[in-house]
Amino acid sequence: MFRWCLLILCVSAQSPSQQPASQNISSSNIQQTIYDVIVVGAGLTGLTAARNIQQSRPGLSVLVLEARGQVGGRVRYATMQTRNGVEFLDTGSQFISPTDTELLALIQQLNVRTSQQLTCGNNTVFQQTRRKRQSPVSLQQQWSTTLFADLINTPELIQNLSNTSISQMSQQLDAADSDSVNRLMQTFFDAPGEQVSEVQLALTCASQNATAVEILRRFGHGKSLLAQGGMNEVVRRLADGLLIEYSQRVVSVNDAAYPAVVQTSNGRRFTARQVIVAVPIPTLDNIDLVPTPEAPFQQLIQNYGPTGHAYYFTMSFQRATWRLNGRSGKVIYTSTSGPLVWLTTFDTTFAQSCDNSSSASSTLWGIAHFSYDVPFETRKKLYTQSIMYSLRFADFSPLDVTDVNFATDDLAKGTIPTLRLNIPMESLKYLNDFHTLYQNVHIATADISSNSLGTMNGAVHAGSAVSTYVLSMLAAADAQNNGILRDTPVESTTPYIYSTSSHYPPSLFAVQNQNQTQNLSQNQPRNQTTLRNLSSSSNSSTKFQYETSSQYPTTVETPTTTTMKHFSFGNLDNSTSEEPPAVLYDSAPQQALPTLNYSTTFAYSTSSVMPPVVPIETTTLRHFSNGNLDETSTAQSPPAVQRDDPSILVNSLPQQSGYVYSTSTHYPIQLSSNRNNNNGINARATPSPEVVQQLQQVSESASNSTSLQLASSLTQLVQTLLTTLRLQ
């Protein structure tokens, strides 16, 4: 009973701390939140990616979904009775290669110590003599010095390897070399050599920059490192500070939607701008990926997976008694009678020396194969008996024993995957750290890492690579459209239309015939869909629909035009009442005079859409904005001045009509109906006192007047001024 209480306390203590604001987050709140990043899987890859993103941009919301009740993935651990009480001990991956630079850097950041794996006794596993003749060992050395990317992208180097098994290859080696390759398959891959392609060994050597013998020595056979407290201490510290939802088994990920949708087996739905699926490649069959991955990637999933059925066990002891007899703790046991047919063990005690007075708990970790399934108590008894027989111990009593079988775990489906025979070569291109499903969902795992393929260092490498890419995607998204990378129309219920300085005034003129439409298209080559068929005028209650720059709204019914010459074409001299030629812009001139309906909504157009202009009647008055022409100007109208921003024609509006707002590039229109083709304007004339007094009144009442009243007063003032000037 006491042990179970300690177990509950330890499990509670190891749960990763969550962000303060989200510790008691409810299911409904999570489902309504759009996270910046969702990470599926709390293994080394997922935790590394989540931590990198959170540390790089603390303001981002990152959620980790884990199907189990603990973090770590294939870094598996359990509570066990030791000489120091109940502790967490590793039952899964734990050996660290001295060349695992990325993993070691991460461990150092987490303030976890490492120590050399102890070999306190004779080690006779690897006593290999140097060979003089050319053999596959030399081929391994060639693979180990070839860049992984070069091996993947040069089919001629590996195309003949896919149809040869590891067993066939080992038959060409001498006994020592063959034993090294076969032991690598047993202790590193847990896979029978008959079912694994030789290309697997080539890619493993290239990703590790080592031969099979060197890989074995780095992982449990003399040169390995161990973390103080085990790798479980590393992953639990790595998870500290992350928002993690446990017991959330993901069944579908939809990358066709934005934001991406992640759904779990209990019916919960989560959404995120970016999703990282950090699970083993073989388990992707458990997740419905939308859209469906391309055929070569599906072939990789089908032909790339673990094949062994080993049990991984851990045994704790009061003392490392095997050292008293000069043994290293490495045991190789075989039996033809079964049910235990093969077993090997390693000394995983964390200590600085072989001194038995060390306070560290003494442990052995091992791998065992059974010819048929047996219950745990039987397995425990067989573990003890086989090790006791091999070490010649009369009494070999462990304090505690636990084991795990990855092959029967549906969330792992085994340990390190291996490539099957005759796997399509085009599938190997996905062994490149991570794979983007469509746009916002990325599959990352040690199984496709280009560095340290399949190992813990490969997991850290893949997590770092995918997090860097996701951060760049988020940064690019934040820089445009508030994080939306797609061209999505947005509706606005605001009646008033705001236009920036880069937008020209709206087009209110209709295209009357097909010929004019064709001419207009020729003048606007950048956008072939600028003008749409014009609909009938709508009432003022119609809501304006805002659209992005690649979508253009329809124009509204055309207005009537004034009989005055317009200011924007420059001042005309005392010309005849003939119509001046219309100024041509990007659009074709219109033939008919349309009717203005001020109850219609405003048509918004971007800068690439130039409104069409129709011929209009203009005033005979010279306009101030282009300077006064001298008195010797001919009666003929000068050519119109072309603007890059034509103004809107607005007639004098009744009091109940809406006021038309114009920007600083538009000038007010002149509403004088007085036609005098004989008299010019005296530029040197001065206004009368009546005009000055009227101007002062308008200025004093401007702050209390509506826009329409102010416009009317100014119009009357201009008319009075012009009349006075003519009389002079």
N, C-alpha and C positions, 0 to 999 in steps of 0.2 A: 504493500500500500504506500509505503514511504517513497519507493522508487517511482511509482506512477505520479505522485504529487510533484516530485522533482521533475519528471518528464513534462508535465503540464506547464510548470513554471519556466522550464528551458524553452519550450516551444513558444510560449508567450513572449519571452525575452528576445527571441531571435527574429520575431516579425519585424520587417523593415518599417522604420518610422515614415509617416506620411506627412505631406505638407500640412502645416497647421490649419490652413483655411479649408482643407478638404478631408479632415480626419473622419468626420461623421457624415460624409456626403451621402445623400439618399439616392435610391435607384432612379427616381423620377428626375432628380437634378442632373444626374450623370447623363441620362438619355436626352435631356434637353440642351446639353452643353456641346458646343462644337469645339473640340480640342484642336490645338495646333498639331500635335503628333500623338498617335496611338501606336504603342509597341505591343505586338502580339508575341508573348513568350518572354519569361523572365529568366532565361539562361544567360550565359556569359555574353553572347552576342547582343541580346535585347537589353540587358542591364548596361552594357558598355555604351550602346547607342543612346539610350535614354539619359544616362549620366552626362555624356558629352554634350548633348543638346541642351540639357538644363543648365550646365555650367557655362556654356558658350552664350546662351541667351536666357537668363533667369526669368524673364518676363513671359516666356512661352509656357503654355499649359501642356504638360506631357503626362499621359496615362499609360500604365503598363497593365496588360491583361494576362493573368497567369492561370492556367487550367488546374494546377495543383495547389496544395496548401503551403508550398514552400518554394523558394527561388532556387536557381542553380541549374536546372535542366539536367544534363548528363553529369554535372557535378552533384552527385547524390550523397546524402549524409543521413545519419540516424543517431538517436541518443543511445548511449551504451554505458554500462557500468565499467568503470576503470579504477585503477589504484587511487585516483584522486576524486572519486565519486562519479556522478553522472555527467558525461560530456558528449558533445557532438563529435562523431568520428566519420571520416569519409568512407563511403562504400562505392563511389564511382570514380571519375577521373581525378587524379591528384598529382601525378608526376609532372614536374616542370623541367623542360630542357634548359640547359645553360645558354642556349642560343635563342630562347624565346624572349626576344628583347621587348616586344610590345607588352606581353603579359607581365614580365618582370617590372617594367616601368609602371604599370598599373598597380601592381602589388606594393611597390614602393610608395606610390601616391596614397595608398590606403593605410600606410604605416604598419604593414604586416612583415615580419621578419621571415627570411628563408634560410635554410640550412642544407648542407650536402647530405644526400641520402647515405645512411650508414651502411658500410659493408664490413661488419665486425667478424671476420672469419674468412675461410678459404672460398674463393670464387673460381669455379672451373667451368663455367658455362661457355665462356668465349676464350679459347686458346687456339687461335687461328694462325696457321702458317701462311707466309706470303707465297703466292703462286707466280710462276714465271711465264706460263703459257697464256695465250689469249683466251678469255672465257667471259661468260656473262657478268662476272664481277667487274671486269673492265668496262663493260657496258653500263653497269650501275654507276661507276665513277664518271662516265660521260654524262649520264643523266643528272648526277648530283652537281655538275658544273655547268649545266645548261639552264638558262633562265626559264622559269615556268611559262611565261608568256610566249617565248620562242618555241617551246615544246608544243603548246596548244595551237599556235598559229602556223606551225610547219608540219602538215599532215605526213609528209614523207618520212619524218623522223619516228613516227609512232603508228603509222597506218598498218604495219605488219604485226603489231603487238596485240591488237584487239582480239584476234582469233586464237591466241595462244594463252593457255592458263598458267597460273603460277606453279602448279604441280609439274607441268611439262617443262617449264623453265628450270626448276630446281633439279630435275633429273640430269641436266647437263653439267651440274656442279659436283665438286667432290663432297665428301661427307660433312666437313665442317661448314662449307658455304651453304650447302643444302639445309643443314640444321638451322643456320642463321635465318634464312628466308622463311622456313616453315615456322620457326619460333616467332618471327615477326607477325605472321598471319595469325598465330594463336593468341599472343599476348597483346598485340597492338590493334589488330582488326577484329579478332574473334570471328574469323571467317575461314572456311575450308578452301585450300588452294585450288581445288578442282573447279570451283565455281567463280573464281576471280580472274579477270583478264590481266595479262602481263602489263598492259598499259597503266594499270593502277599502281604498280610498283614504280614505273617510270615517272609518273606524275608526283608520287609521294616523295621520291628521291629529289626531284627538281624543286618541289616546294619546301623541302627541308634542307636542301644543299648538303645532302649526306647519302651514304650508301645504307643498305639494310642493316649492316652490323653497327654502323654509327648511330642509326636511329634507335636501335635496341638499347645501346649503352646510354643514350640520353633519356630513355623512358623506362626506368626501373632496373637497369642492369649495370649500375655502377657509377654513372655520372649524373644522375637525376638530382633535382633540388626538391625540397618539400617546404610547404608553408607552415609557419607556426600556427597551431590551431586547425590546420587542414585547409583545403580549398573552400570548405564550407564557410570558414571565417572570412575569406576573401569575398565570396559572393554576397554574404550577409552585410558586410560593410559597403559593398558596392550598391546594394539596394537601399541603404540608409538614406533617407531624404527624398526618395521617389514615391510618387503616388501609385500604389499597386492595388489592383482589384484581384483577389484570389478566387479560386474555384470558378473561373470564367472561361469555359471551354469555347473557343471560337469555332463556328460552323460555316460561316460565309464572310467573304470580304468582297465588296462591290466597288471596283475602281471606275466603273462606267458612270457612276453618280459623282456629283461634286456638291458638298464634301463627301469623301468616301464613307461608306457605311460598313460597320463591323457588327455582326450579330453573333450572339452566344447561344449555347444550347438551352439555356433557361429562358430564352425569348427576349433578352435585353438587346437593345440596339444602341450603338455608339457611333458618333460621327467625328471625322477629323479631316483637316486639310491635307495631312500626310500620314500614311500608315506604313509601319515597318513590320513585316511578318518574319519574325526571328525564330523559326522552328526548324527541326531537322527536315531535310528534303523528303525522306520517305513518308513523313506525316502530312505532307501537303494533300495527300489523298483524302484526309479527314476534313478538308476545308473546301467549300465551294467557291472557287475563284471566278469573278466576273470582271472583265471578259475572260473567256477561256484562254489559257496560255497557248502560244504557238506550238505547232507539232514537235519541233526539235526539243523544246523544253519539256514537253510531256514525255517524250522518249527518254529524257534524262531521268525523270521521276520514276519511270517504269523499269529502267535498267540500272539504277544506282541506289543500292540499299544494303543494309547489313544482312548477313546470312547465318551468323552463329547463334547458338542458344545457351551460352555459358551463364553460370551463376557467378556473381562477384560477391565475395564474402570478406568480412572483417572480424578479427579475433583480438580481444584485449587480454592482457596478462598483468599479473602483479610484478613480475620482473621478466626481462628478456633472457630467459634461462638458456636459450639456444647458444648464446655467446659464451657461456661457461664451458661448453664443449668445443669452442673454436669454430662454431658454425655461423654463417652469414644470415641465416633465416630464409635463404632461397632454397626452395624445395621443388623438385620435379618428380611427380608420382604418376605411374601408369599402371593399368590393370586390364587384363583381357576378360576377367570374370564379371566386372561391373557390380553394381550399377555405376559406381564412380570409375570412369575410364581414364581420366586425365586430370591432373591438378598441379598447379604451380603457385608458389607464395613469394612474397617480398617483405623485407623488414621496412616498415613505414614509421618507425619510432622517430619522433623529432627530438634530436639531441645534438650537441656539439661534439660529443666524443662517445666512445664505446663503453665508458665507465658505467657500471651497473647502478651506481649511486645516484644517477640522474633522476630528477623528479618527474620527468616526462613519462606519460603513460606508454607502456610498451604494447605495440600492436603489430600484427601481421595482416597483410592484405593479399588476397589470392583470387585465382580464376579456376573454376572447376567445370568439367563436362560430365554429364550423366547419360547413361544409355537409355534410361526411361525416367519418367517423373516419379519422384519420391517426396514425401512430406518433409517439412522443415526439420522436425526433430531427427529424422533419419539422416538428412543432409548434414546437420550439425554433428552428429555422431561420426559420420564418415570423414568429415573434415578433420576432426580431432584424431581419429585412429590413423589416418594416412600420414599426417604430419608427425605424430608420435613414432610411427614405424620408421619413417625416413630419417628422423633425427636421432633414433635409438634412445628415446626417452622412456623410462619406465612409468613416469607419472607426468602427464602433459595435460593440465587442467586449465583451460582459459576461464577468465572471469565472465566473459560474455561473447556471444557470437551472433552475427546478423548477416543476411545476404539479400541480394536483389537480382532479378532477372530482367534485363532491358528488353529482351526479345518479346516477352509477353506483355510489355507495357505499351498500350496503344498510343500513348503520347510520345513514345520514343521509337518503338519498333526496332530496337537494337542499339548498337553503339556506332562506331565509325562506319559509314557506308562504303561499299566497294563497287567497282564497275564490273558489270557482267561481261561475259564473252560476247563478241561481235556487236558491241554497242556502236551506234552510228557516230562517226567522227564529228559530224556537225553539232552533236549535242555537247561536245566538250567545250565549245565556246562560252557556255554559261558558267564555267568554273572561273569566274572573274569577280569574286568578292560579293557581289549582289546583282540581282536582276530586277529591273523595273517592269511590273506587269503591264501597265498601260500608261499612266501618267503620274499618279500620286500614291501608288502602292508598290512597295519594294520588298523583295524577298532576299533576306540576308542570313547567312549561317556559315559555320565553320566548314560545312560540307562542300561549299563552293568557293572557299577562300583560296586566293592565289598564293598565299603565304602560309606555310604550316598547315597544309590541307588536312581537315578533319580533327585537328587538335584544339586545345584550349587557347593556344596562341593564335591559331587561325580564327577562333571565335572572336577574340578581341580585335584582330585585324579587320574582320568583316564588319563588326560593329562600328569601328572607327571610320571605315570607308563609307558606309551607308549614312552615318550621322553627318559626315561632312557634306555629302551630296544633298541630304534633306535640308540642312541649314542653308545651302545655296539656293535651293528651290524656294524656301520660305522667304529668304531675303529678296529674291527676284519677284516673288508674288507681292510682297509688301510694297515694292517700289512701283507697282502699277495696279490700278483699279482696286486698291484697298485689299489686296491679297487674292483677287479673283483673276485667274489667268485666262479665263475664257470670255468670249464675246457674248455676254448675256444681257438681253434687253431688260431694262428696269422701268417699271411704271411709277409715275409720280401723280399724286392727287392734288398737288399744288396748282391752282389755276394760273398763277402768274409765272411767266417764263423768264428765266434769267439767262442772259447771253454774255459770254466772255468777250474780251477784245479780239479774239481770233475768229469770232463768228460774225458773219455778215447778217444784215437784216433779213427777215423772212421773205420768201417769194410768195406773192399773193396773186399771181397771174396764171391764168389757165392756158394750156396748150390747145389751140383751136383745131388743128388738123395734123395729119400724119407727116406732111412735109416739114412743118415747123418742128415736130418732135425729132425728125432725123437731123435737121440742122443743129438742133440743140445738142444732140448726142455727139455730133462731130466737134462741137466747141468744148465738150467736156470729156476728153479721152480718159481721164483718171477714174471716172466712175460711170459705168454704163447704166446704172440703175438710179440715177439721181432723181429724176422726176417720175412720179407714178401717175396713173390715171386719176384725174381730179374728181373728187366726189362733190356732191351737192353741199351747200353751206350748212353748217351745223349751228345749233343754238349756243348761247353763251354758257350753258351749264355743262357743256362737254368738257371732260377732264383732259388735260394735256398728257400725252404719253411721251416720256423721255426715252430716247434711244441712243445707242452708242454711235461712234463716228462711222462705223461701217454700215449703219442702217439709217435710211433717210425717211422722214415722215412725208405723208402725202400733202400736197398744197391744198389751199382752200379756194373758195370761189373768188373770182377776180373783182377788184373794185372799179368804180368809175374814176375818171381822171378829171383834173381841173382844166379850165380853158386858159390858164395862165402859163407863161413860160416858167420853167422851174429853175430855182437858184443853182442847182448842182451842175447845170450845164454852162455856167459862166454868164456874165452880163451881156445882154444883147443890146445893140444900139437901136436907134429909131428905125427899126425894120418894119416892113409891111406886115399885114395881118396874116401873111402866109405861114403855114406850119413849118417850123424849122425841122431839119432832118433829125430823126431819132438817134440817140447815141447808142451804139451797139456794144453790148457786153458779151459775156459768154453765151448768152441765150439769144434766140432768134427774135426779131421784132414781131409784135402781135398785130393782127389785121383789124380785129374788132375791139370796140371799147367795152370792156367788161363792167359789171356793176359791183360796187363795193358794199359788203355787208359787214358792219362792225360788230355784229353779234357772234361772228364766227371766232373760233379759238385761234390762238397765235400758232403759226407754222414755224417750227424750229428747223433751221438748216445749218449745216456746218460750213466751214470756210471753203470747202471744195465745191459747194453748190452756189452758183451765181444766179440771182433771180433775173428772170426775163424782164425786159423793159418794153413798153409800148409807146407809140407816138403820142405826144400830149400837146395840148395847146399851152402856150407860155405867155407870160405877160410881156408887154412892150416896155416895161420898166427895166432900167439897168439895175443890176443887183450889186450890193455893197461887197459881197464876198470875193469878187474877182477884180475889184478895183474899178474906178470910174473911167469910162472911155471918154476921150476928148470929144469936143463938139464937132469935130470934122469927120467923125465916123460916118461911113456910108449907111444908107438905109437898109442895105442888105444884111441879113442876119449873119454874124460870124459863125464859124463852125463851133459845134458844141464841145465843151471841155470834158474829156473822158476821165471818170473817177475810178478808183479801185473799189469804191464802196458806194454804190448808188443808194440814194435815200428813198424813203417811203413817201408816196404821194398821199397826202391827207388833206381833205377839204375841210372847210370850216365845219366843226362838229356841233351838233345841238347839245344842250346842257345835259341831257340824259345819256349821251353816248360815253363810252369809256375813253379815257385819255390815252393817246398814243405816245409812248415814251421813246425818245431817240437818244442815241449816245452822242458823245462829243464830236463824232465824225459827221453828224447830220446837222443841217442848218434848218431853221424854221422857214416855212414857205411864206410867200407873199400872197395875200388874198385881195389885192387891189383889182377892181374891175374897170378902173379908169384907163382907157386906151387913148394915148396921145402920140401919134406917130410923127408929129412935126416938131414938138418941143423937146429939147435935151435937158439934162440936169446940170445946174450950175454947181460945180464942185466947190466953188469958193463961197457959196451962200451960207448964211448962218441961220439957225432955227429962231423962230419967233418966241417971245415971252410966253405965249399961250402953250407952245409945245413944251417949253421948259417946265412950266407949272404942271402940265399934265403928266410929264415924266416923273416929277417929284411925287405926285399923288400915287402914281402906280408903284413907285419904290416904297412908299410908306405903308401901302396896303398889301404889299407882296406877301409878307409873313402870314397874314390872316386869310389869304385868298387860296382858293383851290387851283389846281393846275390849269383847269379849263378856263376859270375866270381870269387868271393871270395871262393866259395866251390871248384871250379876247381883248383884254386891255392893251396889251402890247400891239396887237394888230391895229386897233383903233389909233394908237399913238403913231404907228408907222404911216398910216393913211394920212393923218393930220400933218405929219412932217413932210411927206411927199407933196401934199397939196400946197403947203406953204412954200416949199422950194420951187415949185413950178410957177407960183404967182410971182416969185422974185425974179 
